[in-house]
Amino acid sequence: RAREISLRKVVGATRRQLMAQFLGESMLTALIALMLALALTEMLLPAFDRFLNMPIAFHYLQDWPLLLFVLGVGLLTGLLSGIYPALVLSGFRPAMALRMNGSNQQGAGLTRTTLVVLQFAVSIGLGIAALVIFAQISFARSIDLGFRRDGIVVLNASNLRNDLQVFSLPG
């Protein structure tokens, strides 16, 4: 990426143009990811409804504060992810970046390896956590509660007067 920036500077791009490019790319990437996430949510919501035995709906026009919040988080993510390349990488000096090759960078290989290992460790941990949560939910849905569900009576307390009457069920 440093060579790309250096070549663009040699051709005549200013630092402000490079910063606008980096911020624009990161915002566009974040918004595309947000659209894909919303589409995936819409596709998987019926399966999640069946899993929970409870309907969950997301109405874009009725839940506009939530939609604005999600859009704001997407834009903030794009902005924060584009600040580093915009400020640091746009400040490269073309002669230095074009002269040095990848073998002269010290510590880049160790940092990259550490970040990749950390990313895989976090991914594995999240996968294990999801499996444990799924097992706990399955257990909670199948456990014997100690009473029969068909023998429950529900009374609406808002319609009762101040004096409480006790009802007993036969049997």
C-alpha positions, -999 to 999 in steps of 0.1 A, spaced: 0 0 0 29 23 7 41 19 -29 6 27 -42 6 59 -21 40 68 -32 31 64 -69 0 85 -65 21 112 -48 47 111 -76 19 115 -101 6 146 -83 -18 136 -56 -19 158 -25 -21 146 11 -57 159 14 -67 139 -17 -51 107 -2 -68 113 32 -102 117 14 -95 85 -5 -87 65 26 -117 79 46 -140 73 16 -128 37 11 -132 28 48 -166 45 51 -178 27 19 -165 -6 32 -182 -2 66 -215 8 49 -213 -23 26 -206 -45 56 -235 -29 74 -259 -36 45 -247 -72 43 -252 -76 80 -287 -63 78 -295 -85 49 -281 -115 67 -301 -106 98 -333 -104 77 -326 -139 62 -317 -156 95 -345 -139 116 -371 -166 109 -348 -194 120 -340 -174 152 -377 -169 158 -383 -206 156 -354 -213 179 -367 -189 206 -404 -197 200 -410 -160 200 -415 -137 171 -389 -109 167 -395 -83 140 -374 -53 129 -395 -26 112 -372 -1 96 -397 28 96 -412 22 130 -378 15 147 -361 45 131 -341 55 163 -326 20 163 -319 22 126 -302 56 130 -281 42 158 -270 12 137 -262 36 108 -243 59 131 -223 30 145 -215 19 109 -203 54 100 -183 58 132 -166 24 125 -157 35 90 -144 68 102 -123 52 130 -109 25 107 -99 51 81 -82 76 104 -49 57 107 -44 52 70 -55 87 63 -31 104 87 -1 81 87 0 65 53 -7 97 35 24 112 51 48 87 34 77 102 15 76 88 -20 114 83 -23 117 64 9 87 42 3 97 33 -33 134 27 -23 129 3 5 115 -32 0 96 -55 24 127 -71 38 140 -38 54 109 -35 77 119 -46 111 93 -63 134 66 -63 108 66 -101 105 64 -107 142 36 -82 146 17 -97 117 21 -132 131 11 -121 166 -20 -104 153 -30 -134 131 -26 -158 161 -46 -135 183 -74 -132 158 -76 -170 155 -76 -174 193 -104 -149 196 -124 -166 169 -120 -200 185 -130 -186 219 -161 -170 204 -170 -203 187 -166 -222 219 -187 -196 238 -215 -199 212 -215 -237 215 -217 -234 253 -246 -209 252 -264 -231 227 -260 -261 250 -273 -241 280 -303 -229 261 -311 -265 249 -307 -277 285 -330 -250 298 -357 -258 272 -357 -295 280 -353 -296 318 -382 -308 339 -397 -278 357 -413 -298 385 -449 -290 375 -473 -296 346 -475 -267 323 -511 -275 313 -523 -270 349 -514 -233 352 -541 -207 356 -534 -170 347 -556 -143 362 -556 -107 351 -550 -88 383 -560 -54 368 -597 -64 367 -599 -75 403 -613 -53 430 -593 -42 461 -607 -71 482 -589 -103 471 -609 -135 467 -591 -168 469 -602 -194 444 -594 -230 447 -593 -254 418 -609 -288 421 -586 -317 421 
